[in-house]
Amino acid sequence: MLQRPRRNRKSEVIRQMVQETHVSAANLIFPLFIVDGTFQKTEVASMPGIYRYSIDNLLREIESCLKLGLNSFDLFPNVDESLKDQFATESYREQSLYLRAIREVKKNFPEACVVTDVAMDPYSSDGHDGIVKDGVILNDETLEILGKMALAHAQCGADIIAPSDMMDGRVGYIRGVLDENGFTNVSIMSYSAKYASAFYGPFRDALNSAPKFGDKKTYQMNPANQREALIEANLDEQEGADFLMVKPALPYLDVIKLIKDNTELPVAAYNVSGEYAMIKAAIQKGWLNEQRAITEVLTSIKRAGATAILTYHAKEVLENKWL
């Protein structure tokens, strides 16, 4: 045999030499949950090792991450039920938990990249990503609220705005609001292909943001559809997105690759809470090797074409030097 591919696998040195896909700290974005109060650090029951932090402890957590070379963070608020209403007005109130958190992070760590979530559901009394009228999610009426949220985030110092709502036209609307107010350098990381997935459960537990009725299938995508993701991604690119995101990641590696093959923009992928919980549960049972399983997951997402990976594994892989 002239060709023996195993020769390039015969030692660790050679295996590393010919390795095609590499994941580094620069590729990782760490999602962090915020609660009101002080000295708060409570574990999310369905996400072992992941916590809700009050702002003081959030700053301590970010500082420890920066020392590991982890520089990018996506913030999510757990909003008290009493502050929620039909129009998510808490989302752009100047002294809201979320806006205070963004300001404090950028004040204390200006070098950190802060990604912010733009969607109504954490603040909505209905638990949906848009205004609800007679059981219907209103698209165009929701855009004004999303624009107010995005502008408030930019004013607080957000580096990247990430609209996760899946309303039609929201990227163009937000881009217009940001530009008209002088925030031309604030990026948009659009949740372009966000599927109506079963893997969001632990996240909704962490934020107490599950819909109060029905589901999100009229605005999030059908998990059976792949080509439809190109329609969404192309529209977002035309409307001014700087990143195109696929969510979830693991069941949609084919979609990550499809979008990557059809755009010159960087592609992001969200390794979501249910994927994290599933892996952690198997590790706790002793059914999977922790290091190998987690690094394989992240490598597969990068190999599929993701430049940026939002993952709850971000800190632990760097702490343990698994990359």
C-alpha positions in Angstrom: 0.0 0.0 0.0 1.4 3.4 -1.0 -1.1 5.3 1.1 -1.4 4.5 4.8 -3.4 7.3 6.5 -2.6 5.8 9.9 1.0 7.1 9.5 -0.3 10.6 10.3 -1.9 9.3 13.5 1.0 7.3 14.9 2.1 9.8 17.6 0.5 12.7 19.6 3.1 15.1 18.0 2.1 14.2 14.5 -1.6 14.1 15.3 -1.4 17.7 16.6 0.7 18.7 13.6 -2.0 17.7 11.1 -5.0 18.7 13.2 -7.4 20.6 11.0 -9.7 22.3 13.5 -8.6 24.3 16.6 -10.8 25.9 19.2 -9.3 28.7 21.3 -10.4 31.2 23.9 -10.9 33.8 21.2 -13.7 31.7 19.7 -15.7 31.4 23.0 -18.5 33.6 24.3 -19.6 32.8 27.9 -23.4 33.3 28.7 -24.0 34.7 32.2 -27.2 35.0 34.1 -27.9 38.0 36.3 -30.3 38.5 39.3 -31.0 41.5 41.4 -29.6 42.0 44.9 -26.1 41.6 46.4 -23.9 38.7 47.3 -26.1 36.4 45.2 -24.7 33.3 43.5 -27.3 30.6 43.1 -26.8 27.5 40.9 -29.3 26.7 38.2 -30.6 23.3 39.2 -30.8 21.9 35.6 -27.4 23.3 34.7 -24.7 22.0 37.1 -21.9 24.5 37.5 -23.8 27.5 36.1 -25.0 30.2 38.4 -27.2 33.3 38.6 -25.1 36.3 39.8 -26.0 39.6 41.4 -24.0 42.4 39.8 -21.3 42.4 42.4 -20.6 38.7 41.9 -21.0 39.0 38.2 -18.0 41.4 38.2 -16.0 38.9 40.2 -16.9 36.1 37.8 -15.9 38.2 34.7 -12.6 39.2 36.3 -11.7 35.5 36.9 -12.7 34.7 33.3 -10.5 37.6 31.9 -7.5 36.1 33.8 -8.1 32.9 31.8 -8.1 34.7 28.5 -11.9 34.5 28.2 -12.9 38.0 27.0 -16.4 37.8 25.6 -19.7 37.5 27.6 -23.4 37.4 26.7 -25.6 38.7 29.6 -29.1 37.5 30.4 -31.4 38.9 33.1 -33.6 37.1 35.5 -36.4 39.7 35.9 -38.7 39.8 38.9 -42.3 38.8 37.9 -43.6 42.1 39.4 -41.6 44.1 36.8 -43.0 42.3 33.8 -45.7 43.8 31.6 -47.3 43.3 28.2 -44.9 45.8 26.5 -41.6 44.8 28.3 -41.1 48.4 29.5 -38.6 47.2 32.1 -36.3 46.3 29.2 -35.3 49.9 28.5 -35.8 51.5 31.9 -32.6 53.3 32.7 -32.1 51.8 36.2 -33.2 48.3 35.3 -31.1 45.3 36.5 -29.9 44.6 32.9 -28.8 48.1 32.0 -27.1 48.6 35.4 -25.2 45.3 34.8 -24.0 46.4 31.3 -22.8 49.7 32.6 -21.0 48.1 35.5 -19.2 45.5 33.4 -18.0 48.1 30.8 -17.0 50.5 33.6 -14.9 48.0 35.4 -13.7 46.0 32.4 -13.7 48.2 29.3 -11.6 45.5 27.5 -14.3 42.9 27.8 -16.6 42.3 24.9 -20.2 42.5 26.1 -22.9 40.9 24.0 -26.5 41.8 24.9 -29.7 39.9 24.3 -32.6 41.8 22.6 -35.9 40.1 23.0 -39.0 40.7 25.0 -39.5 37.4 26.7 -37.4 38.0 29.9 -39.5 41.1 30.5 -42.9 40.2 29.1 -45.8 39.2 31.3 -46.8 36.8 28.4 -43.3 35.2 28.2 -43.2 35.7 24.4 -40.7 37.5 22.2 -43.2 39.9 20.8 -46.3 41.8 21.8 -49.3 39.6 22.1 -52.8 40.5 21.0 -55.7 38.1 21.1 -53.2 35.2 21.2 -51.3 36.4 18.2 -47.6 37.6 18.3 -47.5 41.0 16.5 -44.4 41.5 14.4 -44.2 45.1 13.3 -45.5 46.5 16.5 -42.8 44.6 18.4 -40.0 46.2 16.4 -40.3 49.6 18.1 -39.7 47.9 21.5 -36.7 46.0 20.2 -35.3 49.2 18.9 -35.7 50.9 22.3 -33.9 47.9 23.9 -31.1 47.9 21.5 -30.5 51.7 21.8 -30.5 51.4 25.6 -27.9 48.6 25.5 -25.7 50.6 23.1 -26.0 53.7 25.4 -24.8 51.6 28.3 -21.7 50.4 26.3 -22.7 47.1 24.7 -20.2 46.0 22.0 -22.5 43.6 20.2 -26.3 43.6 20.1 -27.8 40.1 19.6 -31.5 40.1 18.7 -32.9 36.7 19.5 -36.6 37.4 19.0 -37.0 36.1 15.4 -39.4 39.0 14.3 -39.2 39.7 10.6 -37.2 42.9 9.7 -35.8 43.4 13.2 -32.1 43.5 12.1 -32.8 46.3 9.7 -34.9 48.2 12.2 -32.3 47.9 14.9 -29.5 48.9 12.5 -31.4 52.0 11.6 -32.1 53.0 15.2 -28.4 52.5 16.2 -27.1 54.4 13.2 -29.5 57.3 13.6 -28.3 57.7 17.2 -24.6 57.6 16.4 -23.9 54.0 17.3 -22.6 53.0 13.9 -19.7 50.9 15.5 -22.1 48.7 17.6 -22.3 45.3 15.9 -25.3 43.1 15.4 -25.1 39.4 16.0 -28.4 38.2 14.6 -30.0 35.0 15.7 -30.7 34.2 12.1 -31.6 30.5 12.3 -33.2 30.1 15.7 -35.2 26.9 15.9 -38.3 26.1 18.0 -36.2 23.6 19.9 -36.7 21.3 22.9 -33.2 22.2 24.1 -34.1 25.5 25.7 -35.7 24.2 28.8 -32.9 24.8 31.4 -32.3 28.3 30.0 -36.0 29.2 30.6 -35.7 27.8 34.1 -32.6 30.0 34.7 -34.5 33.1 33.7 -38.1 32.1 34.5 -39.0 33.2 31.0 -41.1 30.4 29.6 -44.2 31.4 27.6 -47.4 31.7 29.7 -49.4 30.1 26.9 -48.8 28.2 23.7 -45.4 27.9 22.1 -43.0 29.9 19.8 -43.5 28.1 16.6 -45.1 31.0 14.7 -41.8 32.9 14.9 -39.0 30.4 15.7 -38.1 28.0 12.9 -39.3 24.5 12.2 -36.6 22.0 13.2 -37.3 20.0 10.1 -36.2 22.9 7.8 -32.7 23.6 6.5 -33.0 25.7 3.4 -35.3 28.1 5.2 -32.3 29.1 7.3 -30.7 30.6 4.1 -33.7 32.8 3.6 -33.4 34.1 7.2 -29.6 34.5 7.0 -29.7 36.3 3.6 -32.3 38.7 4.9 -30.3 39.5 8.0 -27.1 40.0 6.0 -28.9 42.4 3.7 -30.4 44.3 6.7 -26.9 44.9 8.2 -26.0 42.0 10.5 -22.4 41.6 11.3 -22.7 37.9 12.5 -25.2 35.2 11.6 -26.1 32.8 14.4 -27.5 29.3 14.5 -29.3 28.2 17.6 -29.1 25.4 18.9 -25.8 24.1 17.7 -25.4 20.3 18.0 -28.7 19.2 16.3 -28.1 21.8 13.6 -24.4 21.3 12.6 -25.6 20.9 9.0 -27.3 24.4 9.2 -24.1 25.9 10.5 -22.2 24.5 7.6 -24.9 25.5 5.1 -24.9 29.1 6.2 -21.1 29.2 6.4 -20.9 28.0 2.8 -23.2 30.8 1.7 -21.9 33.9 3.4 -18.7 35.8 3.9 -19.9 37.0 7.4 -18.7 35.2 10.5 -21.1 32.5 11.7 -21.9 32.1 15.4 -23.5 29.1 17.1 -25.2 28.8 20.5 -24.3 25.5 22.3 -27.5 25.9 24.3 -28.6 25.0 27.9 -30.2 21.7 27.0 -27.1 20.5 25.2 -25.0 21.5 28.2 -27.4 19.8 30.7 -27.5 16.6 28.6 -23.7 16.3 28.6 -23.4 17.2 32.3 -26.0 14.6 33.3 -24.2 11.9 31.4 -20.9 12.9 32.9 -22.4 12.9 36.4 -23.6 9.4 35.8 -20.1 8.3 34.7 -21.3 7.5 31.2 -19.0 10.0 29.4 -15.4 11.2 29.9 -15.8 14.9 30.8 -12.8 16.3 29.0 -13.2 14.3 25.8 -16.9 14.8 25.5 -16.8 18.6 26.0 -13.9 19.2 23.7 -15.4 17.0 21.1 -18.6 19.0 21.2 -16.8 22.3 20.8 -14.6 21.0 18.1 -17.6 19.7 16.1 -19.3 23.1 16.2 -16.1 24.8 15.1 -15.5 22.2 12.4 -19.0 22.8 11.0 -18.1 26.4 10.4 -18.8 28.5 13.6 -16.3 31.2 14.2 -17.9 32.2 17.6 -19.3 29.7 20.0 -21.6 30.7 22.8 -21.2 28.0 25.3 -21.6 27.3 29.1 -18.5 25.2 28.9 -16.3 28.2 28.1 -14.8 28.8 31.5 -14.3 25.2 32.5 -12.4 24.3 29.3 -9.9 27.1 29.9 -9.6 26.5 33.7 -8.8 22.9 33.0 -6.5 23.7 30.0 -8.5 21.3 27.8 -8.1 23.3 24.6 
